Amino acid sequence: MDIQIKKGVLDACVLHALKGGESYGYKIINDLRGIIDISESTLYPILKRLEAAGALKTYSREFNGRLRRYYYLTPAGEAKLEEYKDDFEEVIKIYKSIFGESK
């Protein structure tokens, strides 16, 4: 898969995983299992990039004696997820026009 397309897909998947509420890295990976395979080494740079873009915010809380970082969507993140939805619908239309409805 083209790296630019995959980047958008991964970003959209991570935002979608957070749409239901705050979460942390390991849980996000598990929530996406079955949809797309994503490793910790892939996830954390995505989370950092989305946070820098204002799509998510973070806070830390102690869990079993360790600090756990939680991520949650901002209004900008929710808007970005909607943009991805619109973009993917357009890509699907293009795909269907190139490869046919049956594919």
PDB file as gemmi writes it, atoms N, CA and C in Angstrom:
CRYST1    1.000    1.000    1.000  90.00  90.00  90.00 P 1                      
ATOM      1  N   MET A   1       0.853  -1.178   0.000  1.00  0.00           N  
ATOM      2  CA  MET A   1       0.000   0.000   0.000  1.00  0.00           C  
ATOM      3  C   MET A   1       0.898   1.241   0.000  1.00  0.00           C  
ATOM      4  N   ASP A   2       0.501   2.227  -0.749  1.00  0.00           N  
ATOM      5  CA  ASP A   2       1.231   3.488  -0.808  1.00  0.00           C  
ATOM      6  C   ASP A   2       1.347   4.088   0.597  1.00  0.00           C  
ATOM      7  N   ILE A   3       2.520   4.595   0.925  1.00  0.00           N  
ATOM      8  CA  ILE A   3       2.789   5.093   2.277  1.00  0.00           C  
ATOM      9  C   ILE A   3       1.872   6.258   2.667  1.00  0.00           C  
ATOM     10  N   GLN A   4       1.547   7.151   1.716  1.00  0.00           N  
ATOM     11  CA  GLN A   4       0.675   8.287   2.028  1.00  0.00           C  
ATOM     12  C   GLN A   4      -0.750   7.828   2.313  1.00  0.00           C  
ATOM     13  N   ILE A   5      -1.214   6.840   1.526  1.00  0.00           N  
ATOM     14  CA  ILE A   5      -2.553   6.301   1.772  1.00  0.00           C  
ATOM     15  C   ILE A   5      -2.582   5.593   3.122  1.00  0.00           C  
ATOM     16  N   LYS A   6      -1.550   4.790   3.382  1.00  0.00           N  
ATOM     17  CA  LYS A   6      -1.506   4.049   4.647  1.00  0.00           C  
ATOM     18  C   LYS A   6      -1.452   5.004   5.840  1.00  0.00           C  
ATOM     19  N   LYS A   7      -0.714   6.099   5.708  1.00  0.00           N  
ATOM     20  CA  LYS A   7      -0.627   7.076   6.798  1.00  0.00           C  
ATOM     21  C   LYS A   7      -2.015   7.622   7.130  1.00  0.00           C  
ATOM     22  N   GLY A   8      -2.772   7.975   6.101  1.00  0.00           N  
ATOM     23  CA  GLY A   8      -4.122   8.486   6.327  1.00  0.00           C  
ATOM     24  C   GLY A   8      -5.034   7.445   6.943  1.00  0.00           C  
ATOM     25  N   VAL A   9      -4.899   6.204   6.474  1.00  0.00           N  
ATOM     26  CA  VAL A   9      -5.719   5.123   7.019  1.00  0.00           C  
ATOM     27  C   VAL A   9      -5.388   4.898   8.497  1.00  0.00           C  
ATOM     28  N   LEU A  10      -4.113   4.857   8.827  1.00  0.00           N  
ATOM     29  CA  LEU A  10      -3.712   4.642  10.221  1.00  0.00           C  
ATOM     30  C   LEU A  10      -4.172   5.790  11.112  1.00  0.00           C  
ATOM     31  N   ASP A  11      -4.000   7.018  10.647  1.00  0.00           N  
ATOM     32  CA  ASP A  11      -4.461   8.168  11.433  1.00  0.00           C  
ATOM     33  C   ASP A  11      -5.962   8.074  11.685  1.00  0.00           C  
ATOM     34  N   ALA A  12      -6.722   7.754  10.641  1.00  0.00           N  
ATOM     35  CA  ALA A  12      -8.173   7.641  10.776  1.00  0.00           C  
ATOM     36  C   ALA A  12      -8.543   6.522  11.747  1.00  0.00           C  
ATOM     37  N   CYS A  13      -7.833   5.401  11.690  1.00  0.00           N  
ATOM     38  CA  CYS A  13      -8.109   4.282  12.594  1.00  0.00           C  
ATOM     39  C   CYS A  13      -7.865   4.672  14.048  1.00  0.00           C  
ATOM     40  N   VAL A  14      -6.774   5.378  14.296  1.00  0.00           N  
ATOM     41  CA  VAL A  14      -6.452   5.800  15.662  1.00  0.00           C  
ATOM     42  C   VAL A  14      -7.502   6.800  16.163  1.00  0.00           C  
ATOM     43  N   LEU A  15      -7.869   7.757  15.335  1.00  0.00           N  
ATOM     44  CA  LEU A  15      -8.907   8.710  15.735  1.00  0.00           C  
ATOM     45  C   LEU A  15     -10.219   7.984  16.006  1.00  0.00           C  
ATOM     46  N   HIS A  16     -10.552   7.024  15.162  1.00  0.00           N  
ATOM     47  CA  HIS A  16     -11.781   6.253  15.353  1.00  0.00           C  
ATOM     48  C   HIS A  16     -11.747   5.479  16.679  1.00  0.00           C  
ATOM     49  N   ALA A  17     -10.595   4.912  16.999  1.00  0.00           N  
ATOM     50  CA  ALA A  17     -10.469   4.162  18.259  1.00  0.00           C  
ATOM     51  C   ALA A  17     -10.714   5.061  19.464  1.00  0.00           C  
ATOM     52  N   LEU A  18     -10.425   6.336  19.322  1.00  0.00           N  
ATOM     53  CA  LEU A  18     -10.616   7.277  20.427  1.00  0.00           C  
ATOM     54  C   LEU A  18     -11.986   7.940  20.410  1.00  0.00           C  
ATOM     55  N   LYS A  19     -12.749   7.699  19.357  1.00  0.00           N  
ATOM     56  CA  LYS A  19     -14.067   8.319  19.259  1.00  0.00           C  
ATOM     57  C   LYS A  19     -14.986   7.889  20.400  1.00  0.00           C  
ATOM     58  N   GLY A  20     -14.796   6.671  20.884  1.00  0.00           N  
ATOM     59  CA  GLY A  20     -15.631   6.169  21.967  1.00  0.00           C  
ATOM     60  C   GLY A  20     -15.232   6.666  23.342  1.00  0.00           C  
ATOM     61  N   GLY A  21     -14.123   7.397  23.426  1.00  0.00           N  
ATOM     62  CA  GLY A  21     -13.675   7.917  24.704  1.00  0.00           C  
ATOM     63  C   GLY A  21     -12.181   7.737  24.875  1.00  0.00           C  
ATOM     64  N   GLU A  22     -11.682   8.227  25.978  1.00  0.00           N  
ATOM     65  CA  GLU A  22     -10.241   8.180  26.239  1.00  0.00           C  
ATOM     66  C   GLU A  22      -9.721   6.749  26.240  1.00  0.00           C  
ATOM     67  N   SER A  23      -8.443   6.619  25.914  1.00  0.00           N  
ATOM     68  CA  SER A  23      -7.827   5.306  25.885  1.00  0.00           C  
ATOM     69  C   SER A  23      -6.321   5.470  26.023  1.00  0.00           C  
ATOM     70  N   TYR A  24      -5.627   4.343  26.085  1.00  0.00           N  
ATOM     71  CA  TYR A  24      -4.167   4.339  26.188  1.00  0.00           C  
ATOM     72  C   TYR A  24      -3.616   3.415  25.107  1.00  0.00           C  
ATOM     73  N   GLY A  25      -2.312   3.509  24.871  1.00  0.00           N  
ATOM     74  CA  GLY A  25      -1.680   2.852  23.741  1.00  0.00           C  
ATOM     75  C   GLY A  25      -2.011   1.388  23.559  1.00  0.00           C  
ATOM     76  N   TYR A  26      -1.781   0.570  24.573  1.00  0.00           N  
ATOM     77  CA  TYR A  26      -2.000  -0.867  24.453  1.00  0.00           C  
ATOM     78  C   TYR A  26      -3.458  -1.176  24.115  1.00  0.00           C  
ATOM     79  N   LYS A  27      -4.385  -0.451  24.721  1.00  0.00           N  
ATOM     80  CA  LYS A  27      -5.807  -0.670  24.455  1.00  0.00           C  
ATOM     81  C   LYS A  27      -6.166  -0.250  23.039  1.00  0.00           C  
ATOM     82  N   ILE A  28      -5.587   0.831  22.552  1.00  0.00           N  
ATOM     83  CA  ILE A  28      -5.840   1.264  21.175  1.00  0.00           C  
ATOM     84  C   ILE A  28      -5.403   0.166  20.202  1.00  0.00           C  
ATOM     85  N   ILE A  29      -4.225  -0.399  20.433  1.00  0.00           N  
ATOM     86  CA  ILE A  29      -3.729  -1.483  19.575  1.00  0.00           C  
ATOM     87  C   ILE A  29      -4.716  -2.653  19.593  1.00  0.00           C  
ATOM     88  N   ASN A  30      -5.175  -3.030  20.771  1.00  0.00           N  
ATOM     89  CA  ASN A  30      -6.135  -4.140  20.880  1.00  0.00           C  
ATOM     90  C   ASN A  30      -7.480  -3.801  20.253  1.00  0.00           C  
ATOM     91  N   ASP A  31      -7.923  -2.562  20.411  1.00  0.00           N  
ATOM     92  CA  ASP A  31      -9.200  -2.147  19.824  1.00  0.00           C  
ATOM     93  C   ASP A  31      -9.155  -2.190  18.296  1.00  0.00           C  
ATOM     94  N   LEU A  32      -7.976  -1.956  17.731  1.00  0.00           N  
ATOM     95  CA  LEU A  32      -7.840  -1.947  16.272  1.00  0.00           C  
ATOM     96  C   LEU A  32      -7.558  -3.329  15.698  1.00  0.00           C  
ATOM     97  N   ARG A  33      -7.224  -4.283  16.568  1.00  0.00           N  
ATOM     98  CA  ARG A  33      -6.963  -5.650  16.115  1.00  0.00           C  
ATOM     99  C   ARG A  33      -8.198  -6.162  15.372  1.00  0.00           C  
ATOM    100  N   GLY A  34      -7.979  -6.768  14.252  1.00  0.00           N  
ATOM    101  CA  GLY A  34      -9.090  -7.234  13.432  1.00  0.00           C  
ATOM    102  C   GLY A  34      -9.484  -6.227  12.365  1.00  0.00           C  
ATOM    103  N   ILE A  35      -9.115  -4.977  12.586  1.00  0.00           N  
ATOM    104  CA  ILE A  35      -9.346  -3.939  11.573  1.00  0.00           C  
ATOM    105  C   ILE A  35      -8.048  -3.709  10.800  1.00  0.00           C  
ATOM    106  N   ILE A  36      -6.983  -3.482  11.565  1.00  0.00           N  
ATOM    107  CA  ILE A  36      -5.674  -3.229  10.965  1.00  0.00           C  
ATOM    108  C   ILE A  36      -4.614  -3.595  12.001  1.00  0.00           C  
ATOM    109  N   ASP A  37      -3.524  -4.172  11.527  1.00  0.00           N  
ATOM    110  CA  ASP A  37      -2.414  -4.483  12.424  1.00  0.00           C  
ATOM    111  C   ASP A  37      -1.570  -3.242  12.620  1.00  0.00           C  
ATOM    112  N   ILE A  38      -1.324  -2.907  13.859  1.00  0.00           N  
ATOM    113  CA  ILE A  38      -0.506  -1.740  14.179  1.00  0.00           C  
ATOM    114  C   ILE A  38       0.353  -2.085  15.386  1.00  0.00           C  
ATOM    115  N   SER A  39       1.615  -1.769  15.296  1.00  0.00           N  
ATOM    116  CA  SER A  39       2.539  -2.067  16.390  1.00  0.00           C  
ATOM    117  C   SER A  39       2.722  -0.825  17.260  1.00  0.00           C  
ATOM    118  N   GLU A  40       3.310  -1.034  18.421  1.00  0.00           N  
ATOM    119  CA  GLU A  40       3.606   0.095  19.306  1.00  0.00           C  
ATOM    120  C   GLU A  40       4.535   1.082  18.619  1.00  0.00           C  
ATOM    121  N   SER A  41       5.522   0.562  17.884  1.00  0.00           N  
ATOM    122  CA  SER A  41       6.491   1.450  17.231  1.00  0.00           C  
ATOM    123  C   SER A  41       5.847   2.269  16.120  1.00  0.00           C  
ATOM    124  N   THR A  42       4.709   1.842  15.620  1.00  0.00           N  
ATOM    125  CA  THR A  42       3.951   2.624  14.640  1.00  0.00           C  
ATOM    126  C   THR A  42       2.964   3.546  15.337  1.00  0.00           C  
ATOM    127  N   LEU A  43       2.304   3.036  16.375  1.00  0.00           N  
ATOM    128  CA  LEU A  43       1.249   3.792  17.045  1.00  0.00           C  
ATOM    129  C   LEU A  43       1.750   5.064  17.710  1.00  0.00           C  
ATOM    130  N   TYR A  44       2.818   4.977  18.483  1.00  0.00           N  
ATOM    131  CA  TYR A  44       3.217   6.136  19.291  1.00  0.00           C  
ATOM    132  C   TYR A  44       3.635   7.345  18.461  1.00  0.00           C  
ATOM    133  N   PRO A  45       4.332   7.176  17.342  1.00  0.00           N  
ATOM    134  CA  PRO A  45       4.581   8.357  16.495  1.00  0.00           C  
ATOM    135  C   PRO A  45       3.286   8.956  15.923  1.00  0.00           C  
ATOM    136  N   ILE A  46       2.307   8.103  15.631  1.00  0.00           N  
ATOM    137  CA  ILE A  46       1.017   8.606  15.144  1.00  0.00           C  
ATOM    138  C   ILE A  46       0.338   9.418  16.240  1.00  0.00           C  
ATOM    139  N   LEU A  47       0.324   8.892  17.449  1.00  0.00           N  
ATOM    140  CA  LEU A  47      -0.282   9.620  18.568  1.00  0.00           C  
ATOM    141  C   LEU A  47       0.414  10.957  18.795  1.00  0.00           C  
ATOM    142  N   LYS A  48       1.729  10.947  18.712  1.00  0.00           N  
ATOM    143  CA  LYS A  48       2.492  12.187  18.899  1.00  0.00           C  
ATOM    144  C   LYS A  48       2.161  13.208  17.812  1.00  0.00           C  
ATOM    145  N   ARG A  49       2.091  12.737  16.562  1.00  0.00           N  
ATOM    146  CA  ARG A  49       1.786  13.619  15.437  1.00  0.00           C  
ATOM    147  C   ARG A  49       0.371  14.188  15.571  1.00  0.00           C  
ATOM    148  N   LEU A  50      -0.586  13.334  15.935  1.00  0.00           N  
ATOM    149  CA  LEU A  50      -1.965  13.802  16.097  1.00  0.00           C  
ATOM    150  C   LEU A  50      -2.097  14.778  17.258  1.00  0.00           C  
ATOM    151  N   GLU A  51      -1.333  14.544  18.309  1.00  0.00           N  
ATOM    152  CA  GLU A  51      -1.342  15.475  19.439  1.00  0.00           C  
ATOM    153  C   GLU A  51      -0.751  16.820  19.024  1.00  0.00           C  
ATOM    154  N   ALA A  52       0.358  16.793  18.295  1.00  0.00           N  
ATOM    155  CA  ALA A  52       0.996  18.036  17.833  1.00  0.00           C  
ATOM    156  C   ALA A  52       0.071  18.820  16.901  1.00  0.00           C  
ATOM    157  N   ALA A  53      -0.773  18.093  16.165  1.00  0.00           N  
ATOM    158  CA  ALA A  53      -1.713  18.744  15.246  1.00  0.00           C  
ATOM    159  C   ALA A  53      -2.967  19.241  15.958  1.00  0.00           C  
ATOM    160  N   GLY A  54      -3.083  18.944  17.262  1.00  0.00           N  
ATOM    161  CA  GLY A  54      -4.235  19.400  18.029  1.00  0.00           C  
ATOM    162  C   GLY A  54      -5.447  18.482  17.934  1.00  0.00           C  
ATOM    163  N   ALA A  55      -5.268  17.293  17.329  1.00  0.00           N  
ATOM    164  CA  ALA A  55      -6.386  16.361  17.173  1.00  0.00           C  
ATOM    165  C   ALA A  55      -6.670  15.585  18.456  1.00  0.00           C  
ATOM    166  N   LEU A  56      -5.669  15.471  19.319  1.00  0.00           N  
ATOM    167  CA  LEU A  56      -5.872  14.827  20.599  1.00  0.00           C  
ATOM    168  C   LEU A  56      -5.107  15.516  21.698  1.00  0.00           C  
ATOM    169  N   LYS A  57      -5.517  15.203  22.890  1.00  0.00           N  
ATOM    170  CA  LYS A  57      -4.829  15.686  24.088  1.00  0.00           C  
ATOM    171  C   LYS A  57      -4.522  14.477  24.951  1.00  0.00           C  
ATOM    172  N   THR A  58      -3.594  14.690  25.893  1.00  0.00           N  
ATOM    173  CA  THR A  58      -3.187  13.592  26.758  1.00  0.00           C  
ATOM    174  C   THR A  58      -3.161  14.037  28.218  1.00  0.00           C  
ATOM    175  N   TYR A  59      -3.202  13.052  29.067  1.00  0.00           N  
ATOM    176  CA  TYR A  59      -2.929  13.264  30.479  1.00  0.00           C  
ATOM    177  C   TYR A  59      -2.399  11.943  31.022  1.00  0.00           C  
ATOM    178  N   SER A  60      -1.728  11.991  32.142  1.00  0.00           N  
ATOM    179  CA  SER A  60      -1.181  10.784  32.762  1.00  0.00           C  
ATOM    180  C   SER A  60      -1.888  10.515  34.079  1.00  0.00           C  
ATOM    181  N   ARG A  61      -2.036   9.210  34.366  1.00  0.00           N  
ATOM    182  CA  ARG A  61      -2.661   8.797  35.612  1.00  0.00           C  
ATOM    183  C   ARG A  61      -1.970   7.516  36.062  1.00  0.00           C  
ATOM    184  N   GLU A  62      -1.830   7.363  37.352  1.00  0.00           N  
ATOM    185  CA  GLU A  62      -1.183   6.171  37.874  1.00  0.00           C  
ATOM    186  C   GLU A  62      -2.099   4.962  37.724  1.00  0.00           C  
ATOM    187  N   PHE A  63      -1.502   3.849  37.310  1.00  0.00           N  
ATOM    188  CA  PHE A  63      -2.213   2.582  37.180  1.00  0.00           C  
ATOM    189  C   PHE A  63      -1.244   1.477  37.577  1.00  0.00           C  
ATOM    190  N   ASN A  64      -1.576   0.719  38.607  1.00  0.00           N  
ATOM    191  CA  ASN A  64      -0.711  -0.354  39.115  1.00  0.00           C  
ATOM    192  C   ASN A  64       0.718   0.121  39.386  1.00  0.00           C  
ATOM    193  N   GLY A  65       0.833   1.278  39.990  1.00  0.00           N  
ATOM    194  CA  GLY A  65       2.140   1.792  40.381  1.00  0.00           C  
ATOM    195  C   GLY A  65       2.940   2.445  39.269  1.00  0.00           C  
ATOM    196  N   ARG A  66       2.364   2.527  38.081  1.00  0.00           N  
ATOM    197  CA  ARG A  66       3.060   3.161  36.948  1.00  0.00           C  
ATOM    198  C   ARG A  66       2.175   4.245  36.363  1.00  0.00           C  
ATOM    199  N   LEU A  67       2.821   5.219  35.741  1.00  0.00           N  
ATOM    200  CA  LEU A  67       2.048   6.247  35.053  1.00  0.00           C  
ATOM    201  C   LEU A  67       1.612   5.713  33.699  1.00  0.00           C  
ATOM    202  N   ARG A  68       0.348   5.898  33.392  1.00  0.00           N  
ATOM    203  CA  ARG A  68      -0.194   5.500  32.099  1.00  0.00           C  
ATOM    204  C   ARG A  68      -0.677   6.772  31.407  1.00  0.00           C  
ATOM    205  N   ARG A  69      -0.319   6.920  30.143  1.00  0.00           N  
ATOM    206  CA  ARG A  69      -0.737   8.094  29.378  1.00  0.00           C  
ATOM    207  C   ARG A  69      -2.040   7.778  28.655  1.00  0.00           C  
ATOM    208  N   TYR A  70      -3.026   8.630  28.870  1.00  0.00           N  
ATOM    209  CA  TYR A  70      -4.330   8.501  28.239  1.00  0.00           C  
ATOM    210  C   TYR A  70      -4.465   9.558  27.151  1.00  0.00           C  
ATOM    211  N   TYR A  71      -5.141   9.176  26.085  1.00  0.00           N  
ATOM    212  CA  TYR A  71      -5.360  10.050  24.935  1.00  0.00           C  
ATOM    213  C   TYR A  71      -6.857  10.227  24.744  1.00  0.00           C  
ATOM    214  N   TYR A  72      -7.255  11.422  24.319  1.00  0.00           N  
ATOM    215  CA  TYR A  72      -8.663  11.657  24.013  1.00  0.00           C  
ATOM    216  C   TYR A  72      -8.772  12.663  22.877  1.00  0.00           C  
ATOM    217  N   LEU A  73      -9.871  12.538  22.123  1.00  0.00           N  
ATOM    218  CA  LEU A  73     -10.107  13.410  20.972  1.00  0.00           C  
ATOM    219  C   LEU A  73     -10.455  14.823  21.401  1.00  0.00           C  
ATOM    220  N   THR A  74      -9.996  15.764  20.636  1.00  0.00           N  
ATOM    221  CA  THR A  74     -10.410  17.154  20.780  1.00  0.00           C  
ATOM    222  C   THR A  74     -11.478  17.412  19.716  1.00  0.00           C  
ATOM    223  N   PRO A  75     -12.153  18.547  19.776  1.00  0.00           N  
ATOM    224  CA  PRO A  75     -13.079  18.875  18.687  1.00  0.00           C  
ATOM    225  C   PRO A  75     -12.372  18.881  17.316  1.00  0.00           C  
ATOM    226  N   ALA A  76     -11.130  19.324  17.290  1.00  0.00           N  
ATOM    227  CA  ALA A  76     -10.373  19.298  16.025  1.00  0.00           C  
ATOM    228  C   ALA A  76     -10.149  17.864  15.554  1.00  0.00           C  
ATOM    229  N   GLY A  77      -9.933  16.945  16.484  1.00  0.00           N  
ATOM    230  CA  GLY A  77      -9.770  15.536  16.143  1.00  0.00           C  
ATOM    231  C   GLY A  77     -11.051  14.938  15.596  1.00  0.00           C  
ATOM    232  N   GLU A  78     -12.172  15.307  16.187  1.00  0.00           N  
ATOM    233  CA  GLU A  78     -13.462  14.836  15.681  1.00  0.00           C  
ATOM    234  C   GLU A  78     -13.705  15.364  14.268  1.00  0.00           C  
ATOM    235  N   ALA A  79     -13.352  16.630  14.035  1.00  0.00           N  
ATOM    236  CA  ALA A  79     -13.503  17.213  12.695  1.00  0.00           C  
ATOM    237  C   ALA A  79     -12.583  16.513  11.693  1.00  0.00           C  
ATOM    238  N   LYS A  80     -11.365  16.200  12.115  1.00  0.00           N  
ATOM    239  CA  LYS A  80     -10.416  15.507  11.243  1.00  0.00           C  
ATOM    240  C   LYS A  80     -10.933  14.119  10.881  1.00  0.00           C  
ATOM    241  N   LEU A  81     -11.531  13.430  11.831  1.00  0.00           N  
ATOM    242  CA  LEU A  81     -12.100  12.114  11.555  1.00  0.00           C  
ATOM    243  C   LEU A  81     -13.209  12.221  10.506  1.00  0.00           C  
ATOM    244  N   GLU A  82     -14.028  13.246  10.604  1.00  0.00           N  
ATOM    245  CA  GLU A  82     -15.075  13.471   9.594  1.00  0.00           C  
ATOM    246  C   GLU A  82     -14.456  13.769   8.221  1.00  0.00           C  
ATOM    247  N   GLU A  83     -13.356  14.531   8.202  1.00  0.00           N  
ATOM    248  CA  GLU A  83     -12.658  14.801   6.941  1.00  0.00           C  
ATOM    249  C   GLU A  83     -12.162  13.498   6.315  1.00  0.00           C  
ATOM    250  N   TYR A  84     -11.580  12.639   7.137  1.00  0.00           N  
ATOM    251  CA  TYR A  84     -11.106  11.344   6.635  1.00  0.00           C  
ATOM    252  C   TYR A  84     -12.263  10.543   6.055  1.00  0.00           C  
ATOM    253  N   LYS A  85     -13.405  10.563   6.714  1.00  0.00           N  
ATOM    254  CA  LYS A  85     -14.572   9.836   6.222  1.00  0.00           C  
ATOM    255  C   LYS A  85     -14.946  10.345   4.834  1.00  0.00           C  
ATOM    256  N   ASP A  86     -15.018  11.648   4.674  1.00  0.00           N  
ATOM    257  CA  ASP A  86     -15.348  12.235   3.372  1.00  0.00           C  
ATOM    258  C   ASP A  86     -14.296  11.873   2.323  1.00  0.00           C  
ATOM    259  N   ASP A  87     -13.026  11.942   2.714  1.00  0.00           N  
ATOM    260  CA  ASP A  87     -11.935  11.604   1.790  1.00  0.00           C  
ATOM    261  C   ASP A  87     -12.036  10.152   1.341  1.00  0.00           C  
ATOM    262  N   PHE A  88     -12.296   9.248   2.281  1.00  0.00           N  
ATOM    263  CA  PHE A  88     -12.355   7.829   1.943  1.00  0.00           C  
ATOM    264  C   PHE A  88     -13.560   7.525   1.053  1.00  0.00           C  
ATOM    265  N   GLU A  89     -14.674   8.215   1.274  1.00  0.00           N  
ATOM    266  CA  GLU A  89     -15.834   8.028   0.402  1.00  0.00           C  
ATOM    267  C   GLU A  89     -15.488   8.436  -1.027  1.00  0.00           C  
ATOM    268  N   GLU A  90     -14.720   9.507  -1.169  1.00  0.00           N  
ATOM    269  CA  GLU A  90     -14.285   9.952  -2.496  1.00  0.00           C  
ATOM    270  C   GLU A  90     -13.337   8.933  -3.125  1.00  0.00           C  
ATOM    271  N   VAL A  91     -12.420   8.384  -2.341  1.00  0.00           N  
ATOM    272  CA  VAL A  91     -11.488   7.371  -2.841  1.00  0.00           C  
ATOM    273  C   VAL A  91     -12.251   6.127  -3.288  1.00  0.00           C  
ATOM    274  N   ILE A  92     -13.260   5.740  -2.536  1.00  0.00           N  
ATOM    275  CA  ILE A  92     -14.064   4.564  -2.906  1.00  0.00           C  
ATOM    276  C   ILE A  92     -14.759   4.797  -4.242  1.00  0.00           C  
ATOM    277  N   LYS A  93     -15.304   5.999  -4.460  1.00  0.00           N  
ATOM    278  CA  LYS A  93     -15.937   6.323  -5.745  1.00  0.00           C  
ATOM    279  C   LYS A  93     -14.930   6.215  -6.885  1.00  0.00           C  
ATOM    280  N   ILE A  94     -13.741   6.737  -6.668  1.00  0.00           N  
ATOM    281  CA  ILE A  94     -12.693   6.671  -7.699  1.00  0.00           C  
ATOM    282  C   ILE A  94     -12.323   5.219  -7.965  1.00  0.00           C  
ATOM    283  N   TYR A  95     -12.116   4.457  -6.912  1.00  0.00           N  
ATOM    284  CA  TYR A  95     -11.766   3.042  -7.027  1.00  0.00           C  
ATOM    285  C   TYR A  95     -12.817   2.301  -7.846  1.00  0.00           C  
ATOM    286  N   LYS A  96     -14.079   2.526  -7.512  1.00  0.00           N  
ATOM    287  CA  LYS A  96     -15.166   1.846  -8.224  1.00  0.00           C  
ATOM    288  C   LYS A  96     -15.216   2.251  -9.687  1.00  0.00           C  
ATOM    289  N   SER A  97     -14.940   3.517  -9.984  1.00  0.00           N  
ATOM    290  CA  SER A  97     -14.978   3.950 -11.388  1.00  0.00           C  
ATOM    291  C   SER A  97     -13.813   3.364 -12.176  1.00  0.00           C  
ATOM    292  N   ILE A  98     -12.701   3.115 -11.520  1.00  0.00           N  
ATOM    293  CA  ILE A  98     -11.535   2.535 -12.199  1.00  0.00           C  
ATOM    294  C   ILE A  98     -11.664   1.020 -12.322  1.00  0.00           C  
ATOM    295  N   PHE A  99     -12.041   0.364 -11.239  1.00  0.00           N  
ATOM    296  CA  PHE A  99     -12.006  -1.092 -11.191  1.00  0.00           C  
ATOM    297  C   PHE A  99     -13.380  -1.758 -11.303  1.00  0.00           C  
ATOM    298  N   GLY A 100     -14.429  -0.988 -11.314  1.00  0.00           N  
ATOM    299  CA  GLY A 100     -15.766  -1.547 -11.452  1.00  0.00           C  
ATOM    300  C   GLY A 100     -16.433  -1.787 -10.121  1.00  0.00           C  
ATOM    301  N   GLU A 101     -17.732  -1.811 -10.153  1.00  0.00           N  
ATOM    302  CA  GLU A 101     -18.540  -1.962  -8.939  1.00  0.00           C  
ATOM    303  C   GLU A 101     -18.342  -3.312  -8.257  1.00  0.00           C  
ATOM    304  N   SER A 102     -18.010  -4.355  -9.003  1.00  0.00           N  
ATOM    305  CA  SER A 102     -17.952  -5.687  -8.415  1.00  0.00           C  
ATOM    306  C   SER A 102     -16.700  -5.942  -7.599  1.00  0.00           C  
ATOM    307  N   LYS A 103     -15.736  -5.084  -7.632  1.00  0.00           N  
ATOM    308  CA  LYS A 103     -14.461  -5.305  -6.920  1.00  0.00           C  
ATOM    309  C   LYS A 103     -14.556  -4.909  -5.480  1.00  0.00           C  
TER     310      LYS A 103                                                      
END                                                                             
